[in-house]
């Protein structure tokens, strides 16, 4: 996961503080994500991503790009997630 968001003084600079649920961390600071859009695509990884996923560079992966914001658009997040294609399935349930 590679996540970008605007830094505020109350956010920690310690990476360990972001382990676990990022959205639980945000809630502790009064930020509730209300809008979420995602794009999922099959791609070939670059050398850096292949290295971190410990796979050959020609192996297919899934890239999930997420855009979130709070209801007032005061907080915005952009995240890129990379998954080994042979180890994940994507499931969507549009029912109620």
Secondary structure, DSSP 4 states (H G I P E B T S, - for coil): -EEEE---TTS-S-GGGGSS-HHHHHHHTT--EEEEEEEEEEEE--HHHHHHHTS-TTSEEEEEEEEEEETTSSSEEEEEEEEEGGG---------
